[in-house]
């Protein structure tokens, strides 16, 4: 049977999305309920994988006069990319009060202790709409500016997208507050929608993560069956069922499984998303023993084998499948020095019979712009309740430092930086430089990096209880001074990290060069190559008369 234009169009879209996935559209996020953590906090982790804006900026909130408007822009997340200029699409009415929020490529937190991660899932071409004003990052901005809880943020985002139209691909947000955490997923209303149609301009759904469980997502829709009678644990747009019915994707009486309806064919190779999902559950709930070779969806919610801490999610962000049969530090593709980095491939570079395949996709990724682990506690005052453990560049070589929700500003080196030019005034470049220098001899240099990670991260976690107690006590007497104390602490810490990582960078330059390692005593050690690698590449085969 000759394929229809609709089928051919779908195939082309899937192929385009696969190419896009290889290039940029990657992120991973984990959500943890308060009864699944060691200290009763809500946790959110997020890796922003691609060339997105790395600059951390505190955007002040405020009060606004009647009649004020706010711009709606596209390409907000790409503002260190010269080829993606900001594009204004319109203006909407401003609200009376907005909250301070923390902006990077995608917003991560606001002063009300709402934290937010993100991941892309693409979806069907039939949902695409060019008339929609909103990209996901603009919705995130307005949600964090206008919402004091996760539920409020979801309502704000949903209402704005429905009113003004959603023009982005399928996206997910992981949204936590002092009490609960939600997974929100959204896609467009189809090409026929216009602002004058009178119909909702977006399709979305959200599910609450059980307090005793965690969940994760990685570039495919994860919301399963929606219970439309349970308004406590589900939220959704008014058209989520009707659109699916009109398109013939769902019939009344069938289970309404959101991901099967709106994202039946995830982009990328068969295990592009699955391997990260499996690995997260494998590490956090090893007793569950999920099948590692199943490309089907795993259950969204799992209970951890032990209560989780922010450090567990940091380790997860840094994971490269080590210790499994997929270990990225092993095998010929890891090179002689066990590098987990696998650079992106264009389609024409791949072998003819492997055009639809890719490298194993790990949670850590070399092209990550930044990542964080959000920790939200209900027993602390507003400026201290949420802390984003923030790290520039890829997780495996980054350092996570505390940024509290009450922080009023951050050091300039974190809010600047041209990605097309090396800049020693930008902290991001310190981390990116160290990550790239590590590729010279990964198995040796990573140990120097890990030593600094342990030294500083253990120091920051050890100092956390005493600092928070002092700041909380001061807050009872003088909230303004407490916020100043928080800001000073964060800035001192971030300044220390900037100085330390540049020092580490130049130490690595002197310690590892020309294939040698310099000792503190000034001796030059020959590191050479692993014997098994030399045997694998045929060392000595070119000698006419091999020496015994």
HELIX and SHEET records of a PDB file:
HELIX    1   1 UNK A    5  UNK A   23  1                                  19    
HELIX    2   2 UNK A   34  UNK A   36  5                                   3    
HELIX    3   3 UNK A   76  UNK A   78  5                                   3    
HELIX    4   4 UNK A  125  UNK A  127  5                                   3    
HELIX    5   5 UNK A  136  UNK A  146  1                                  11    
HELIX    6   6 UNK A  150  UNK A  164  1                                  15    
HELIX    7   7 UNK A  195  UNK A  197  5                                   3    
HELIX    8   8 UNK A  240  UNK A  246  1                                   7    
HELIX    9   9 UNK A  258  UNK A  262  1                                   5    
HELIX   10  10 UNK A  274  UNK A  284  1                                  11    
HELIX   11  11 UNK A  286  UNK A  288  5                                   3    
HELIX   12  12 UNK A  310  UNK A  317  1                                   8    
HELIX   13  13 UNK A  332  UNK A  334  5                                   3    
HELIX   14  14 UNK A  347  UNK A  349  5                                   3    
HELIX   15  15 UNK A  352  UNK A  354  5                                   3    
HELIX   16  16 UNK A  382  UNK A  385  1                                   4    
HELIX   17  17 UNK A  395  UNK A  397  5                                   3    
HELIX   18  18 UNK A  412  UNK A  414  5                                   3    
HELIX   19  19 UNK A  427  UNK A  437  1                                  11    
HELIX   20  20 UNK A  438  UNK A  440  5                                   3    
HELIX   21  21 UNK A  442  UNK A  477  1                                  36    
HELIX   22  22 UNK A  479  UNK A  511  1                                  33    
HELIX   23  23 UNK A  531  UNK A  536  1                                   6    
SHEET    1   A 7 UNK A 301  UNK A 302  0                                        
SHEET    2   A 7 UNK A 214  UNK A 217 -1                                        
SHEET    3   A 7 UNK A  26  UNK A  32 -1                                        
SHEET    4   A 7 UNK A  42  UNK A  49 -1                                        
SHEET    5   A 7 UNK A 368  UNK A 376 -1                                        
SHEET    6   A 7 UNK A 386  UNK A 392 -1                                        
SHEET    7   A 7 UNK A 401  UNK A 404 -1                                        
SHEET    1   B 3 UNK A  57  UNK A  59  0                                        
SHEET    2   B 3 UNK A 101  UNK A 103 -1                                        
SHEET    3   B 3 UNK A 109  UNK A 110 -1                                        
SHEET    1   C 2 UNK A  62  UNK A  63  0                                        
SHEET    2   C 2 UNK A  97  UNK A  98 -1                                        
SHEET    1   D 2 UNK A  69  UNK A  74  0                                        
SHEET    2   D 2 UNK A  87  UNK A  93 -1                                        
SHEET    1   E 5 UNK A 115  UNK A 122  0                                        
SHEET    2   E 5 UNK A 170  UNK A 176 -1                                        
SHEET    3   E 5 UNK A 181  UNK A 187 -1                                        
SHEET    4   E 5 UNK A 203  UNK A 208 -1                                        
SHEET    5   E 5 UNK A 234  UNK A 236 -1                                        
SHEET    1   F 3 UNK A 512  UNK A 513  0                                        
SHEET    2   F 3 UNK A 516  UNK A 518 -1                                        
SHEET    3   F 3 UNK A 524  UNK A 526 -1                                        
END                                                                             
